[in-house]
Amino acid sequence: MRRGHTYTRQFDIDPRQHELLGVDLGEGAPRRALVLGLILFVVWTGPLLLLFGLPSEISFTAYFLPPIVTAVYGTQRSVKVEQRWNITRWALSARYLVIGHRPIICGGRRAATRSEWLPRRARWAGKTDVLLASPLGSLVERFLGEDREDAVPVGAGDAIRLDTHTRLYGPDAVAKAYGRKAMQQYQKGEAA
């Protein structure tokens, strides 16, 4: 059986910015990191400027360091999913923990009822042990909801791993699949 390989990751060329406002950046900084850093800087520093005013020498770090660190580490390729940036994985993980996701029932033929969704406590399992033991434990308990035995639906189990293999069938195999009449037509066409 033949197997295919995808080489698109090897041909992924990251555009770089070599000059910015007349300042030479040497080998250049990745443009995606610069754009993300600029967006994060505006989103983070804007509200801080409105709330607290201009930064002092001490608070300057709190104004500028979080967007820079997030942009630098967020635009690196994820170790677990090579096609994604780290910031995408962080956002998807946070969304799952806070909102969850709708389960797929019968291949999407039926919408899942709210009782079939994983409850917040089940999604946060193992991640809140330290917070539950802290003085904020009562607030965390309220956020997670009540602890129930039947929290996970009866039919819910571990995720099913799909391990698909592609196969290439020739016209003779397709004709056999359609039946005897199709096979006769195929053989007539082959003889001609």
N, C-alpha and C positions, 0 to 999 in steps of 0.2 A: 504494500500500500504506500502511496506517495504522501509525503508530508511537506507542507509549505512553511516558509520562514518569512517573517516580516522584518525588513531592514529599514523601516522608516525612522526609527530612533537614531540609527547611525547617521542618517542624512539630515537630522534636525540641526539646522544652523541658526544659532541665536544671534539676532542683529545687535550690534553694539553701537553706542554713542561715543564718538571719539572726541568731540568738542561740544562744550555746553556754555553758552553765553560768552564766547571768546576764550574760555579756559580750556586748555588742552588736558584731556583725560587719559593720555597715554594709550594703552592698549584698548581702552574703552570699557565702559560699564554696560552691562546688559540693559537694553531699552525697556524690557518688561519690568525689571527691578526698579528702574528709574520712574516709570509711570506709576507702578504700584506704590512706590515710596512717596511720590508726590500726592497721590490720592489719599493714602493713609495719613500723611502729614497734615493735609487740609482737614480731613475728618477728625483727627485727634487734637490738633493744635487749635483749630477754630473754636470749639466749645471751651477749651481751657483758657483761651484769651478772653472770651466773653465772660466766663465765670470769675477768673482770678486776675485778669489783666496781664501786662507784660511780665515775662519771667525774670526772676532775680538770678544771681549767680548760682544759687543753690538749686532752685527749681528748674533751671535750664535743662538739666538732664531729664526730668520728668516730661518736659515738653517735646524733646527731640529724640531721645533714645528709643522709646517703644515703637514709633513708626519705622525707624531705621532698622532695628533688630528684626521686626516682623517682615519688612521688605527683603532683607538679606536672606534670612532663613526660610521665609515663605515662598520665595521664587526658586528655591532649589528643588530638584526632582525628589519625589518621595521614594523611600527605600522599598516600601511595601507595594506601591502601585506606580510603576515607572512612568505611566502616561500622565500623571497628575503632579501638580506642584504640592508642596507641603501645606500651603495655605488652603488649598482646596480640600485636602484631607481633614484639616483642622475644622473647617467650616462644616463639612458633611458630618463629622463626628459630633460636633456641638449641636447641629440640627437634629440628629438622631436622638441624642440624650434629652433635648428639650421638647421636641415635637413628636418624634417617633416617625414611623412610616406606615402606610396602609399595606396590610398583607395582601398577597396575590392569592386568590382563591380560585381553583379550577382554571388556572391559566388566564385569569382575568375575566372569565365568563360571568362571575358574580362578584358584586362589590362586598367587601368585608363589612360586617356590622361593627359598631364601636366596641362591643364586648369581645370581639376577636382580635383587637389590637393588643399589643403587649403593653401592660401598664407601666407607668413611669418607674415604679419600684423595681420591676424586672429589668428594665433597660439600664438602670443605675446600679444594678447588683455588683457588689465588689468594689465600686468606686467611691462609696460614701462611708465606709467603715470609720475612717479617721474623723470625718465630720460628725457622725452620729455620736462618737465618744466625746466630742468637744462641747463646750457650753452652748454652741449653736444647735445642738442635737434636736431640740424640740422644734425649731424652725425647719430643719431638714426633714424631720418626720412629717410635719405638716405639708411640706412641698412634695414629698414622695407619695403621700397618700397612705391609706391603711394597708397593713400587711395581712393578706388573705392567702389561705391555702389554695383556693381555686383561682388565683390571679392569672396564671397561664392557662389559656383555653385547653380543653381536653385534647383536641386534635392537633395542637401545636407541638412541634418537636424540633429537632435539630434541622438546620438548613440542609437542603438536598443539593449535593454537588453534582453539577451537570458536567459530564465528561463526554463531549461529543467528538466524533471522528467523521471526517468527510470521506465519502467514497465516490469514485467516478465509475459510472455504469455506461457500458456501450449500448448501441442500439439493439443488439440481440437480447441483452438482459431486460431492456425496457419492453421489447416485444413479448418476451416470455411473461413479464408481469401483466401485460394486457390480455393475455390468453392465447388460445389456439388460432383464432381467426387473424389476430394481429401477427402471429408468427408466420402464418401462411402468406400474408401480404408482404411481410418482410423478406421471406425467402424468394417470392416472385420478383421483388424489386432487386434482390441480390443476383438473381439469375440473369436478369435483363441487362 
